[in-house]
Amino acid sequence: MTQLAGRPKRTPATSIPDTPAEAATSGQLGSAGLSLPQSTALVMGSIIGVGIFSLPYAIASYGPISLVAMALATLGAVALAFMFAVLSRRVPADGGPYAYARVAFGNGFGFSQAWLYWITAWAGNAAIVVGWVFYVQLFLNKGGSTAGSIAIAMVGLWIPAIVNLTGVRNMGVFQLWSTVLKFIPLALMATVGLLFVTWGNFTPWNTSGDSSLSAIGGAMAICLFSYLGVETAAVAAGEVRDPKRNVPKSTIYGTLGSAAVYLLSLVAVFGILPAAVLAQDGNQASYSAAANEIAGGTWLGYVVAVAVIVSGLGALNGWTLICAEMPLAAAKDGIFPQSFGSLSRRKVPAFGIVSSTALASIAVVISYLGTSGATVFTTLVLMTGITSAIPYAASALAQLKWRFTDRRKGHTPHFALDVGVALVALVMSLAFVWYSRNSGESWYVVWGPFLMAGGASLLGIPVYLKQRVSMSSIPAVPDYETRIST
């Protein structure tokens, strides 16, 4: 493979180092990179952004039945986390879902999953920053002017980009502390908030006007966005110390910790404020509205808003890294253009950071000019649900393929468990795609997420046609490992 500009010659991203010397050469060993606490913070910081804090407003139209949808989304997220933990031991290479799809099904399929996941990363940042704006506007642009909202969103996108451009060490420190701070509003709701629940607020149970199954499916597709990030440690494996050990652990720890505070705090918010109140435009900052109800004033809501603003910056910080790391991994395999594989003097993939942030900025502007309020947020959320669920499903198919191959070879430890988890992840991923339609009367609003995802996907065709002659060979599939090394 042609050596990438600005980067020492190294093995392809999806190759697996067999010796300490080879691991050191590929950047997978040594003191540099993210530690276990930092990689766990990357997972939690990427999962817990502003998606959960804007979620009650986005799903309030379905009613408290949304809590069932969140429980199912949590089941799917935990299944994905355990599946990625197993896959990352087998293929401890940066790229995550892209790497698994490529090794299992070839370069062409790998490119499609890499492109979709890259869309997920930068479009997800656009959705995160729109939800982040809801909380910033408690202090600035209180009238909610479109120009003011766009300006605030640009600040939210480019500050994390600048942090990432200064180097992985600064990014890791920022991520760790922002993850600690973001637990304030979630811990408040998951503990104190439960004491202020009024059980009558859970009725009527379904306010959508649709069947219970349709309501759960629609809300579940939005809830998925709150769990995007379970795979981030696997995607950034090249930046994690001892990835074979730390990536599986941080994936599981980060997802389970996030799930616990998610479920408890969401029950509290729906129990403190009726769904009809949560659906009002004045309550876009749902957790602040619930905090104000607890305190009987506005001061606690402002405290929560500040914590959510920090949380949002932390999530944007982590996802900006992912926006660049996945294309970097693909570029090392010749799947993406070499410009994504070049490192700056700070040893970061600057082109990936800047280009992804620029695309997120464009998506924000287009969304705000086309619609407003919750529709902006949910359209971007559902778009990323589509483009992330497909690579998740591809990873599940890779796991199923490899485990059945293992069985034919006589390697059957944890076979039933791994296959069962992969099947749950596959079914949930396909369900997220199916239900990722927007609510509304206009066809372009209803199908907006699919139109945006499809349009962004088509842009990858000329890139694939150009890159297919430079794609590197696919490595052999390593043997199955039964445990996380300690």
C-alpha positions in Angstrom: 0.0 0.0 0.0 1.2 3.5 -0.8 2.5 5.3 2.2 0.3 8.1 3.4 1.6 11.7 3.4 2.7 12.8 6.8 2.4 9.4 8.4 5.0 6.8 9.2 4.6 3.6 7.2 2.5 1.1 9.1 0.3 -1.8 8.6 -3.3 -1.3 7.3 -5.9 -0.3 9.8 -7.7 -3.6 9.8 -4.6 -5.8 10.1 -4.0 -7.4 13.5 -0.6 -7.1 15.2 0.8 -10.4 16.3 3.8 -9.3 18.3 4.6 -6.5 20.8 7.0 -5.0 18.2 4.4 -5.0 15.5 1.8 -3.6 18.0 4.2 -0.8 18.9 4.8 0.0 15.2 1.0 0.3 14.6 0.5 2.6 17.6 -1.4 0.0 19.6 1.0 -0.3 22.5 2.8 2.1 24.8 2.0 5.0 27.0 0.6 7.3 24.3 -3.1 7.4 23.7 -6.3 7.1 25.7 -6.3 5.2 29.0 -9.1 2.9 30.2 -10.8 5.8 32.1 -10.4 8.1 29.2 -11.7 5.6 26.6 -14.6 4.8 28.9 -15.2 8.6 29.1 -15.1 8.7 25.3 -17.8 6.1 25.1 -20.0 7.7 27.8 -19.2 11.2 26.6 -20.2 10.3 23.1 -23.4 8.5 24.3 -24.4 11.1 26.8 -24.4 14.3 24.8 -27.5 16.4 24.5 -29.6 13.7 22.8 -31.0 12.5 26.1 -31.5 16.0 27.4 -33.6 17.0 24.3 -35.2 13.6 24.1 -38.3 14.2 26.2 -39.3 17.2 24.0 -38.7 15.1 20.9 -40.8 12.1 21.9 -43.4 13.8 24.1 -46.0 13.7 21.3 -46.0 9.9 21.7 -46.7 10.1 25.4 -45.3 8.1 28.4 -45.4 5.0 26.2 -42.1 6.4 25.0 -40.6 4.9 28.1 -41.2 1.4 26.7 -39.5 2.6 23.5 -36.5 3.7 25.6 -36.3 0.4 27.4 -36.2 -1.4 24.1 -33.6 1.0 22.7 -31.6 0.3 25.8 -31.8 -3.5 25.2 -30.6 -2.9 21.7 -27.8 -0.7 22.9 -26.6 -3.2 25.4 -26.7 -5.9 22.8 -24.6 -3.7 20.5 -22.1 -3.0 23.3 -21.5 -6.7 24.1 -21.3 -7.5 20.4 -18.7 -4.7 19.7 -16.8 -5.9 22.8 -16.4 -9.4 21.3 -15.7 -8.0 17.8 -13.1 -5.6 19.1 -11.2 -8.5 20.7 -11.2 -10.3 17.4 -10.4 -7.3 15.2 -8.7 -4.8 17.6 -8.2 -2.3 14.8 -9.4 1.3 14.5 -12.5 1.8 12.3 -15.0 -0.2 14.4 -18.1 -1.2 12.3 -16.2 -0.3 9.1 -13.3 -2.6 9.9 -15.6 -5.5 10.7 -17.7 -5.1 7.6 -14.6 -4.9 5.4 -12.8 -7.9 6.8 -16.0 -10.0 6.7 -17.5 -9.0 3.3 -14.8 -7.2 1.2 -13.6 -3.8 0.2 -16.7 -2.7 -1.7 -19.0 -3.5 1.2 -16.5 -2.0 3.6 -16.5 1.3 1.7 -20.3 1.5 1.8 -20.3 1.0 5.6 -17.4 3.4 6.1 -19.2 6.1 4.1 -22.5 5.6 6.0 -20.8 5.7 9.3 -18.9 8.8 8.4 -22.3 10.4 7.5 -23.5 9.3 10.9 -20.6 11.0 12.7 -20.9 14.5 11.1 -24.7 14.5 10.7 -24.9 13.3 14.3 -22.8 16.3 15.4 -25.3 18.5 13.5 -28.1 16.9 15.5 -26.2 17.2 18.8 -25.5 20.9 18.3 -29.2 21.6 17.5 -30.2 20.0 20.8 -27.4 21.9 22.5 -28.7 25.2 21.1 -32.0 24.6 23.0 -30.1 24.9 26.3 -27.8 27.8 25.3 -30.9 29.8 24.3 -32.0 29.8 27.9 -29.3 32.5 28.2 -28.7 33.8 24.7 -31.0 34.4 21.7 -34.1 33.8 24.0 -36.4 34.8 21.1 -35.0 31.9 19.1 -34.3 33.7 15.9 -33.0 31.5 13.1 -29.9 33.5 12.5 -29.1 33.5 16.2 -29.6 29.8 16.5 -27.3 29.1 13.5 -24.6 31.3 15.0 -24.7 29.5 18.3 -24.6 26.2 16.6 -21.5 27.2 14.7 -19.7 28.0 17.9 -20.7 24.7 19.3 -19.4 22.8 16.3 -16.1 24.6 15.9 -14.8 24.9 19.5 -14.6 21.0 19.8 -12.9 21.0 16.4 -10.3 23.4 17.6 -9.7 21.2 20.8 -9.3 18.1 18.6 -6.8 19.9 16.3 -4.6 20.6 19.3 -4.0 16.9 19.9 -5.4 13.6 21.3 -4.1 14.3 24.9 -6.0 17.6 25.2 -9.1 15.9 23.6 -8.9 13.1 26.2 -8.5 15.4 29.2 -11.4 17.6 28.0 -13.5 14.4 27.4 -12.9 13.1 30.9 -13.9 16.2 32.8 -16.9 17.0 30.6 -18.1 13.5 31.2 -17.9 14.0 35.0 -19.7 17.3 34.8 -22.5 16.0 32.6 -23.6 13.5 35.2 -24.9 16.4 37.4 -28.3 16.8 35.7 -28.7 13.1 35.0 -27.8 12.1 38.6 -30.2 14.8 39.9 -33.1 13.4 37.9 -32.2 9.8 38.5 -32.2 10.3 42.3 -33.9 13.4 43.6 -36.2 13.7 40.6 -37.8 10.4 41.3 -39.1 11.8 44.6 -41.2 14.4 42.7 -42.9 12.0 40.3 -46.6 12.3 40.1 -47.9 9.0 38.8 -51.0 10.7 37.2 -48.6 12.2 34.7 -48.1 8.8 33.1 -51.7 8.9 31.7 -52.8 9.0 29.1 -50.2 6.4 28.2 -50.3 6.8 24.4 -51.0 10.4 23.0 -49.9 9.8 19.5 -53.2 8.8 17.9 -51.5 5.7 16.5 -51.4 2.1 17.7 -49.2 1.2 20.6 -46.8 -0.7 18.3 -46.5 2.3 15.9 -46.0 4.7 18.8 -43.3 2.6 20.3 -41.6 2.1 17.0 -41.6 5.8 16.1 -40.3 6.8 19.5 -37.7 4.0 19.5 -36.2 5.3 16.3 -35.6 8.7 18.0 -34.4 7.0 21.2 -31.6 5.3 19.3 -29.9 8.6 18.8 -29.3 8.8 22.5 -27.3 5.6 22.4 -25.1 6.4 19.4 -21.6 6.1 20.6 -21.5 2.6 22.0 -18.9 1.8 19.3 -16.7 4.8 19.6 -13.9 3.1 21.5 -13.8 0.5 18.8 -13.7 3.2 16.1 -10.9 5.0 17.8 -9.0 1.8 18.8 -5.9 3.3 17.2 -5.9 6.0 19.8 -6.5 3.7 22.8 -3.7 2.1 24.9 -3.7 -1.7 24.8 -6.9 -1.8 22.7 -7.4 -5.5 22.9 -8.0 -5.1 26.7 -9.3 -1.6 27.0 -11.7 -1.3 24.1 -14.1 -4.1 25.2 -14.0 -3.0 28.8 -14.7 0.7 28.0 -17.4 -0.3 25.6 -19.3 -2.3 28.2 -18.7 0.0 31.2 -19.6 3.1 29.2 -22.9 1.7 27.8 -24.1 0.2 31.1 -23.4 3.3 33.0 -25.2 5.5 30.5 -28.2 3.1 30.3 -28.7 3.2 34.1 -28.9 7.0 34.4 -30.8 7.3 31.1 -33.8 5.1 32.2 -34.1 6.5 35.7 -33.8 10.1 34.7 -36.3 9.8 31.8 -38.9 8.2 34.1 -38.4 11.1 36.4 -38.8 13.8 33.7 -42.1 12.2 32.4 -43.3 11.8 35.9 -42.6 15.4 36.9 -44.1 17.1 33.8 -47.1 15.8 31.8 -46.3 14.8 28.2 -48.5 17.7 26.9 -46.3 20.2 28.8 -43.1 18.6 27.7 -44.2 18.9 24.0 -44.5 22.7 24.3 -41.9 24.7 22.5 -41.0 26.6 25.7 -39.9 23.3 27.2 -37.3 22.3 24.5 -34.8 22.2 27.4 -36.7 19.4 29.0 -34.4 18.7 31.9 -34.2 22.3 32.9 -38.0 22.6 32.8 -38.2 19.5 35.1 -35.6 21.0 37.4 -37.5 24.2 37.7 -40.6 22.2 38.6 -38.7 20.6 41.4 -37.2 23.9 42.7 -40.3 26.0 42.3 -38.2 28.6 40.5 -35.7 29.0 37.7 -32.4 28.8 39.4 -32.0 25.0 39.3 -33.0 24.9 35.7 -30.2 27.3 34.9 -27.7 25.1 36.8 -28.9 22.1 34.8 -28.7 24.0 31.6 -25.0 24.9 32.3 -24.2 21.3 32.9 -26.0 20.2 29.7 -24.1 22.9 27.8 -20.8 21.4 29.1 -22.2 17.9 28.3 -22.9 18.9 24.7 -19.5 20.3 24.2 -18.0 17.0 25.5 -20.2 14.9 23.2 -19.2 17.1 20.2 -15.6 16.8 21.3 -15.8 13.0 21.2 -17.7 12.8 18.0 -15.4 15.2 16.3 -12.6 12.7 17.0 -14.8 9.9 15.6 -15.5 12.0 12.5 -11.8 11.9 11.7 -10.7 8.5 13.1 -13.0 6.4 11.0 -11.9 8.1 7.7 -8.3 7.8 8.9 -8.7 4.1 9.3 -10.4 3.8 5.9 -7.6 5.9 4.3 -4.9 3.6 5.7 -6.7 0.8 3.8 -6.9 2.8 0.6 -10.7 2.9 1.0 -10.9 6.7 1.6 -8.8 9.4 -0.2 -5.3 9.9 1.2 -6.1 13.4 2.4 -8.0 11.8 5.3 -4.9 9.8 6.3 -2.5 12.7 6.6 -1.6 13.8 10.1 -0.8 17.4 11.2 2.2 18.5 13.2 0.0 17.7 16.3 -0.4 14.1 15.0 -4.1 14.5 14.4 -6.1 13.9 11.1 -6.8 17.6 10.6 -8.4 17.2 7.1 -11.0 14.8 8.6 -11.7 17.1 11.5 -12.2 20.2 9.4 -14.1 18.6 6.5 -16.5 16.8 8.9 -17.1 19.9 10.9 -17.8 21.9 7.7 -20.3 19.3 6.5 -22.0 19.3 9.9 -22.2 23.1 9.6 -23.9 22.9 6.2 -26.4 20.3 7.5 -27.3 22.6 10.4 -27.9 25.6 8.1 -30.0 23.6 5.6 -32.1 22.1 8.4 -32.7 25.5 10.1 -33.7 27.1 6.8 -36.0 24.3 5.9 -37.9 23.9 9.2 -37.7 24.8 12.9 -38.1 23.5 16.4 -38.3 19.8 17.2 -38.5 19.0 13.5 -35.0 20.2 12.9 -33.7 18.0 15.7 -35.8 14.9 14.9 -35.0 15.0 11.1 -31.3 15.0 11.8 -31.7 12.4 14.5 -33.6 10.0 12.3 -31.1 10.6 9.4 -28.3 9.5 11.7 -30.4 6.6 12.9 -30.6 5.3 9.3 -26.9 5.8 8.5 -25.8 4.2 11.8 -28.2 1.3 12.0 -27.0 -0.1 8.6 -23.3 -0.4 9.8 -24.6 -1.8 13.1 -26.5 -4.4 11.1 -23.4 -5.1 9.0 -21.4 -5.7 12.2 -24.1 -8.1 13.4 -23.9 -10.0 10.1 -20.1 -10.2 10.4 -20.4 -11.6 13.9 -22.9 -14.2 12.8 -20.8 -15.2 9.8 -17.6 -15.6 11.9 -19.3 -17.5 14.8 -20.9 -20.0 12.4 -17.5 -20.4 10.7 -16.0 -21.0 14.2 -18.6 -23.6 14.9 -17.7 -25.5 11.7 -14.1 -25.5 12.9 -15.1 -26.7 16.3 -14.6 -23.4 18.2 -17.9 -23.1 20.1 -17.3 -21.3 23.4 -20.1 -18.8 24.1 -21.6 -19.6 20.7 -25.3 -19.4 21.7 -24.7 -16.2 23.6 -22.8 -14.5 20.8 -25.3 -15.5 18.2 -28.2 -14.5 20.3 -26.7 -11.1 21.0 -25.9 -10.6 17.3 -29.5 -11.5 16.3 -30.9 -9.0 18.8 -28.6 -6.3 17.5 -29.5 -7.1 13.9 -33.3 -7.0 14.5 -33.1 -3.8 16.5 -30.9 -2.2 13.8 -33.4 -3.1 11.0 -36.3 -1.9 13.2 -34.6 1.5 13.7 -34.3 1.9 9.9 -37.9 0.9 9.4 -39.3 3.4 11.9 -37.1 6.3 11.0 -39.9 8.3 9.3 -40.7 11.8 10.6 -44.1 12.9 11.8 -46.0 15.5 9.8 -48.3 15.9 6.8 -45.9 17.0 4.1 -44.2 14.0 2.3 -40.8 15.8 2.3 -41.0 16.2 6.1 -42.1 12.6 6.7 -39.4 11.1 4.3 -36.9 13.9 5.0 -34.5 11.6 7.0 -34.4 9.1 4.1 -34.0 11.8 1.5 -31.1 13.4 3.4 -29.5 10.1 4.1 -29.9 8.9 0.5 -28.5 12.2 -0.9 -25.5 12.0 1.3 -24.9 8.4 0.5 -25.0 9.1 -3.3 -22.1 11.5 -2.9 -19.9 8.5 -2.0 -20.3 6.8 -5.5 -17.6 8.9 -7.3 -15.3 8.5 -4.3 -15.7 4.7 -4.5 -15.1 4.7 -8.2 -11.9 6.7 -7.7 -10.6 4.7 -4.7 -11.4 1.1 -5.8 -8.1 0.7 -7.7 -6.0 1.7 -4.6 -7.8 -0.5 -1.9 -5.4 -2.8 0.0 -5.9 -6.5 0.4 -8.1 -7.8 3.2 -6.4 -9.5 6.2 -7.3 -12.9 7.4 -9.9 -13.3 10.2 -8.2 -13.9 13.6 -9.4 -16.7 15.8 -12.2 -16.1 18.4 -11.2 -15.1 21.9 -13.3 -16.1 24.8 -12.5 -13.4 27.4 -11.3 -9.9 27.9 -7.6 -9.9 28.9 -6.7 -8.4 32.3 
